[in-house]
Amino acid sequence: MTPINADLHCHSTTSDGTLTPEELAARARANGVELWALTDHDEVGGQQRAMAAAQAQGMGYLTGVEISVTFADETVHIVGLGFDPESSDLVEGLVDTRDGRGPRAREMSEQLAKVGIEGAYEGALKYVGNPRLISRTHFARFLVESGVCRDTGDVFRRYLTEGKPGFVPHRWAKLGDAVRWITGAGGMAVIAHPARYKFTPTEEYALFTEFKALGGRGVEVVTGSHTAQEAVRYAGMAREFGLAASRGSDFHSPGESHIDLGRLPPLPADLTPVWTVLQERVH
């Protein structure tokens, strides 16, 4: 059977992407995507637009969100797929998660001012659709536009990461909260891009163990930031923990992303794709 071209991780102007939900849907379809999900950070406000745009483009659609959680002092992202975007527990939980971004952003700006970069908060706001969703990505775009850095990769080598100017940690939701919000809304919780986290092997095993025990059911195996070797590794973790496998580009912008929508390699054939488990949730 021919693998389906599913892309279940990307971001719009509702959070920190540069394209609208409608523009993303058109780009996904042009690249051959058959099943799509918009997964904005800690926000479901773009879901109705994305669903309508996907249907207009003739694509299947799964509702999506990417929730920031703190686990072992590291920020981890949990993608939710196939949930009811009007679930009150989910919506209220996301509001609480977002509320910490504003004070954090002002502190980031103060740190950057100490190394001679003035006006970073105001500069970052130019790239934000919703000020409550301001993030490091918006600061990165300001630093590139103002000529401080060559590109966003250069930004994260020199600023905004641990030990560098502009880094301010934030305590997000708990892992259990994120999984509960998603599953309580009828969806599936998925560990996003696991190779990106700076965990020891013991910490990573603890993450997968706790995630599964809490009711988490999936892991991104093929994603824009995974190498082929990392995809093999996390395919093994999916088998070991009995998790369904997801596939998503983590696309943010034509000029910034590792890979374009719909351009990922297929999942290993022996894994269970998340979309087969969520078949009844596809719109």
Secondary structure by P-SEA (a helix, b strand, c coil): ccccccccccccccccccccaaaaaaaaaaacccbbbbbccccccaaaaaaaaaaaacbbbbbbbbbbbbcccbbbbbbbcccccccaaaaaaaaaaacaaaaaaaaaaaaaaaacccaaaaaaaaaccccccccaaaaaaaaaaacccccaaaaaacccccccccbbbbbcccaaaaaaaaaaacbbbbbcccccccccaaaaaaaaaaaaaacccccccccccccaaaaaaaaaaaaaabbbbbbbccccccccccccccccccccccccccccccccccc
